[in-house]
Amino acid sequence: MVFTAKHHDGFAMFDTRLSDYSVTKHTAFGRDITREVVDAFRERGFRIGLYFSIIDWHHPDYPRYTDETVTKPYVLGSYPRSAAKWPRYREFMLGQLDELLTGYGTVDIVWLDGEFEHTEEEWRFEEIRALIRDRQPGALVNDRCVGHGDFTTPEQQLPMVPPERPWETCMTMNSSWGYVPADDTWKSPALLLHTLIEAASMGGNLLLNVGPDGQGQFPPQAVERLEAIADWLERHAESVQGTDPGLTLWQFHGPSTQRALPDGGTRLYLHLVTRPYERVTVRGLPVSRIGRVTLLGDGREMTWRAQPRLKDIHAGAADPVGELHIDTTGTPLDDLCTVIAVDLSPARS
């Protein structure tokens, strides 16, 4: 769980001593919502992440945009500067970050944002990372602490190819990060779930955003999507949680994952993100080691046949490679994504 403690607008959702522009001092609510959310999720076994914007469009020392200073149209990296104010702003920003790192127990992820408005030399990311390392030695930091991040954060889309290091896509349910009542561009539950599945099949994570309204309530459209994903995970979680990337696309035309079995074998998970016709074909498998083929969710046995490739037959290969054909005629399909599990026995020594 990654909670937005402060976004670019500078409003602190925590009890900061460095500004009156906060949920505790500037609202009738008057309580430290960051502490309440962190405590509630931690009690339920979640690891805790805190999002913190290093830019602050409200602070008087931040070189803010005005109608006179902003480029039109906006150009990324074009921003006003103030040599006199900047050191004071950095001290304030680091002070608020220090409050979050020292006042809310163990923080597992520090999710920074806003690096795009100033240069690496101005931000001095090595000092930001040193502060985090000193206060929270075990915390992971995202790549927006430029040059000092632990994982990559593609935004709103999956990468075309998996990044070389740990990664996590952050994505909204509609087009907005915060609550925007007029934004009706909601992604379907199936699309959101398929994004999660594809991320897992590429070795990554999905950080799915939800923006509550002014009363702290999730929009009904968001609740509907979260409940649909939760219902699917009740029956299929093992196919995406704690798994490794599965087959290549020439082997199976869809996302797949895998995990090691206690006996040394492997379980493959085939995610049918489109409705199959009469069969599903998987290529390049050690066909003599195929044990069970089951429908994940209810455990029913699937009808299947294996066909070793001809050259392995002629060569008398002990561990032939070939194709697996799974009959899906009459199979009850999941509304969001059907998953077929294929168990392979260990390779013979």
Buried (B, 14 or more C-beta within 10 A) or exposed (E): BBBBBBBBEBBBBBBBEBBEBBBBEEEEEEEBBBBEBBBEBBEEEEEBBBBBBBBBBBBEBBBBBEEEEBEEEEEEEEBEEEEEBBEBBBEBBBEBBBBBBEBBEEBBBBBBBBBEBBEEEEBEBEEBBEBBBEBBEEBBBBBBBBEBBBBBBBEEEBEEEBBEEBBBBBBBBBEBBEBBEEBEEBBEBBBBBBBBBBBBBBBBBBBBBBBEEEEEEBBEBBEBBBEBBEBBBEEBEBBBEEBEBBBEEEBBBBBBBBBEBEEEBBBBBBBBBEEBEEBBEBBBBBBBBBEBBBBBBEEEEBEBEBBBBEEBEEEEBEEBBBBBBBBBEEBEEBEBBBBBBBBBBEEEE
